[in-house]
């Protein structure tokens, strides 16, 4: 349970960092980042697997790089739901997906290194 809360907080901090790095992405407050991280996690758990299955041929042809497009679509979906989280278009969402992937790699490494 504590690990889930840590991941949620780290994802919210990553969203704030993305808003500071990627032009076109804006988060109003830390509260909005927490809500956006929660909704993004739910969208990645519920909607993303369906999109990955539906776009499997394209994903195979692009050697998995199409998953960044799917992640960008998830970010755009969350931006339409959460009022304090704004993404101005697909290109900022795409770059936000790449930066969030980088933060995810780092946080996964950090959490796994603290477990040992």
N, C-alpha and C positions, 0 to 999 in steps of 0.2 A: 504494500500500500504506500509506504513512504517513497519507494522508488518511482511509483507512478506519479506522485506529487512532484518529485524532483524533476522528472522528465517534462511535466506540464509547465513548471516554472522555467526550466531551461528553454523550452520551445517558445514561451512567451518572451523571454529575453532575446531569443534569436529573431523573433519577429520585429522587436524594437530595433535590433541591430540591422536587420534587412531594411527597415524604413529609413535608417540613417545612411545606408550604403547605396541602395538602389533608388535612383530618381523615379518618381511616379508611384512610389509606395509610401503611404502615410498611416501612422497609428496615432490616435489622439492621446490616449493615456495608457498606463500599465494595465488598468482594468480592461480596456478594450483589447489589449494584447492577450490577456488571459482568456477572454471570451473567444477571440479569434483562434488562439491555439487549441482551445477545447473543440470548437466547431471544425477546425481543420483536421484534428485527430479523428473526430467522428466521420467526417467526409472521407478521409483516407481509409478508414476501417469499413465503411459501408458502400460508398459509391465507387471508389477507385478500383477495387477488384473487378467489378462489373465492366468498367471501362477498359481495363487491361485485357480482359477476356475478349471483349468485342473488337479491340484493336490489335489482337495478337499477331496477325500477319504483318501489319505495318511495323510493329515492334520488332519482330524477327528480322524484317528487311533492313531496319535501321540499327540493328545490333543492340537494341535496348535503349537507344537514345530517345525514342518517341515517348518514353516514360516521363521525360522532362516536360513534354507538351501536356501530358495528362496531369502532372503535378501543377503546371501553370493553370490548367483549367480548374483544378481543385482550389487554387488560391483565388481565382476569379469568382468561383462559386461562394467562397467564404466572404469575399469582399462585398458581394451582393446581400449577404445575410447580416453581417455585423456592421452596424452603422458607423462606428469609430475607426474602421479599418478600410482604407481606400486604396484601390489599385486602378490607375488611369487607363490601362489597356493590356493587350496580350504581351507585348514586348517587355514591359516592366514585370509582369507576372512571370514570364519565362526566366528573366534574370533573377527574380526573387526565388524561383524554384531552384535555380542552380546554387545560389548563395545559401538557401535553407538546407540543401543537400550537404553542402560543405559543413555547416554548423551541426547537422545531424551526425555526420561522420565523427566530428570532434567530440560531441557530447556522448555518443555511443562508446568511443574510445575511453573517455573520462569515466563513465559509469562502470564500464568493464574493468578498468584498472583499479577502481576503488573497491570492487567486489572481491578481488584476490587478496 
